[in-house]
Amino acid sequence: MFVCPKGGDFQPLIVPVFGSAYARLSQPREEIIRAIVSSFIAACSSSRPTERMTIVIPFKDFYEHEVDLIELERYVQHVCRYTQYRDAAAIGVGTAVV
């Protein structure tokens, strides 16, 4: 999960997708990258940590795992346009079925 750095210096953020093989994650690289994007956008809903985030995919992973950059771009555009996050302190209202 992405945590917003304090201080508000708005420096570009670089997030490498390293170690996913060593961590023995079974998720495809694209799924890991989508989780990073979603977490970053959720963090941005409550504060503005930076103007830009760059996700770095190792060259070997890019080719061996056939990362589809066009599909990832579509995902980022979709999430940025249609996701509506609320403040983390907001209290939701639930309903119960009895």
C-alpha positions as a LaTeX table, in Angstrom:
\begin{tabular}{lrrr}
\hline
Residue & $x$ (\AA) & $y$ (\AA) & $z$ (\AA) \\
\hline
Met1 & 0.00 & 0.00 & 0.00 \\
Phe2 & 1.26 & 3.46 & $-0.88$ \\
Val3 & 1.79 & 5.88 & 2.00 \\
Cys4 & 2.05 & 9.61 & 1.28 \\
Pro5 & 5.35 & 11.10 & 2.39 \\
Lys6 & 5.07 & 14.06 & 4.75 \\
Gly7 & 6.64 & 17.38 & 3.97 \\
Gly8 & 4.96 & 18.18 & 0.65 \\
Asp9 & 8.08 & 18.71 & $-1.42$ \\
Phe10 & 6.31 & 17.25 & $-4.49$ \\
Gln11 & 9.44 & 15.54 & $-5.79$ \\
Pro12 & 8.83 & 13.00 & $-8.57$ \\
Leu13 & 8.22 & 9.54 & $-7.14$ \\
Ile14 & 9.98 & 6.54 & $-8.69$ \\
Val15 & 8.58 & 3.12 & $-7.82$ \\
Pro16 & 10.55 & 0.10 & $-9.05$ \\
Val17 & 8.83 & $-3.24$ & $-9.53$ \\
Phe18 & 11.81 & $-5.16$ & $-8.12$ \\
Gly19 & 11.98 & $-8.39$ & $-6.22$ \\
Ser20 & 8.59 & $-9.71$ & $-7.20$ \\
Ala21 & 10.28 & $-12.95$ & $-8.31$ \\
Tyr22 & 12.33 & $-13.21$ & $-5.10$ \\
Ala23 & 9.24 & $-12.53$ & $-3.01$ \\
Arg24 & 7.63 & $-15.47$ & $-4.80$ \\
Leu25 & 4.55 & $-13.49$ & $-5.72$ \\
Ser26 & 2.30 & $-15.50$ & $-7.96$ \\
Gln27 & 0.55 & $-12.45$ & $-9.43$ \\
Pro28 & 1.49 & $-11.35$ & $-12.94$ \\
Arg29 & 3.63 & $-8.20$ & $-13.15$ \\
Glu30 & 0.73 & $-6.24$ & $-14.65$ \\
Glu31 & $-1.43$ & $-7.07$ & $-11.64$ \\
Ile32 & 1.31 & $-5.87$ & $-9.29$ \\
Ile33 & 1.61 & $-2.63$ & $-11.26$ \\
Arg34 & $-2.18$ & $-2.12$ & $-11.22$ \\
Ala35 & $-2.10$ & $-2.51$ & $-7.41$ \\
Ile36 & 0.64 & 0.14 & $-7.18$ \\
Val37 & $-1.40$ & 2.52 & $-9.36$ \\
Ser38 & $-4.62$ & 1.96 & $-7.40$ \\
Ser39 & $-2.86$ & 2.46 & $-4.08$ \\
Phe40 & $-1.21$ & 5.66 & $-5.30$ \\
Ile41 & $-4.50$ & 7.10 & $-6.57$ \\
Ala42 & $-6.22$ & 6.21 & $-3.30$ \\
Ala43 & $-3.45$ & 8.00 & $-1.39$ \\
Cys44 & $-3.86$ & 11.04 & $-3.64$ \\
Ser45 & $-7.52$ & 11.30 & $-2.68$ \\
Ser46 & $-6.57$ & 12.49 & 0.81 \\
Ser47 & $-3.36$ & 14.41 & 0.07 \\
Arg48 & $-1.14$ & 15.39 & $-2.83$ \\
Pro49 & 2.23 & 13.67 & $-2.38$ \\
Thr50 & 3.78 & 14.46 & $-5.77$ \\
Glu51 & 3.13 & 15.75 & $-9.26$ \\
Arg52 & 4.43 & 12.61 & $-10.97$ \\
Met53 & 4.96 & 8.93 & $-10.30$ \\
Thr54 & 7.14 & 6.73 & $-12.51$ \\
Ile55 & 6.88 & 2.95 & $-12.28$ \\
Val56 & 10.10 & 1.23 & $-13.34$ \\
Ile57 & 9.83 & $-2.27$ & $-14.80$ \\
Pro58 & 13.11 & $-4.19$ & $-15.10$ \\
Phe59 & 14.02 & $-4.86$ & $-18.73$ \\
Lys60 & 14.09 & $-8.62$ & $-18.12$ \\
Asp61 & 10.63 & $-8.63$ & $-16.52$ \\
Phe62 & 9.21 & $-6.49$ & $-19.31$ \\
Tyr63 & 10.12 & $-9.08$ & $-21.93$ \\
Glu64 & 9.88 & $-12.33$ & $-19.96$ \\
His65 & 6.45 & $-11.50$ & $-18.54$ \\
Glu66 & 5.15 & $-9.77$ & $-21.68$ \\
Val67 & 4.03 & $-6.61$ & $-19.89$ \\
Asp68 & 1.45 & $-4.84$ & $-22.08$ \\
Leu69 & 2.16 & $-1.12$ & $-21.68$ \\
Ile70 & $-0.83$ & $-0.10$ & $-23.81$ \\
Glu71 & $-3.20$ & $-2.04$ & $-21.57$ \\
Leu72 & $-1.57$ & $-0.56$ & $-18.46$ \\
Glu73 & $-1.98$ & 2.92 & $-19.93$ \\
Arg74 & $-5.69$ & 2.24 & $-20.49$ \\
Tyr75 & $-5.99$ & 1.03 & $-16.90$ \\
Val76 & $-4.32$ & 4.17 & $-15.51$ \\
Gln77 & $-6.55$ & 6.41 & $-17.62$ \\
His78 & $-9.66$ & 4.53 & $-16.49$ \\
Val79 & $-8.75$ & 4.57 & $-12.81$ \\
Cys80 & $-7.81$ & 8.25 & $-12.90$ \\
Arg81 & $-11.01$ & 9.21 & $-14.65$ \\
Tyr82 & $-13.64$ & 7.05 & $-12.94$ \\
Thr83 & $-12.48$ & 6.24 & $-9.42$ \\
Gln84 & $-14.10$ & 8.27 & $-6.68$ \\
Tyr85 & $-12.35$ & 7.86 & $-3.37$ \\
Arg86 & $-13.58$ & 9.43 & $-0.20$ \\
Asp87 & $-11.58$ & 10.74 & 2.71 \\
Ala88 & $-10.20$ & 7.91 & 4.86 \\
Ala89 & $-11.91$ & 9.44 & 7.91 \\
Ala90 & $-15.34$ & 9.40 & 6.25 \\
Ile91 & $-17.84$ & 7.12 & 7.93 \\
Gly92 & $-19.90$ & 4.97 & 5.62 \\
Val93 & $-23.49$ & 3.92 & 6.11 \\
Gly94 & $-24.30$ & 0.26 & 5.79 \\
Thr95 & $-27.52$ & $-1.63$ & 5.36 \\
Ala96 & $-28.47$ & $-4.97$ & 6.81 \\
Val97 & $-30.66$ & $-7.70$ & 5.42 \\
Val98 & $-32.67$ & $-9.55$ & 8.04 \\
\hline
\end{tabular}
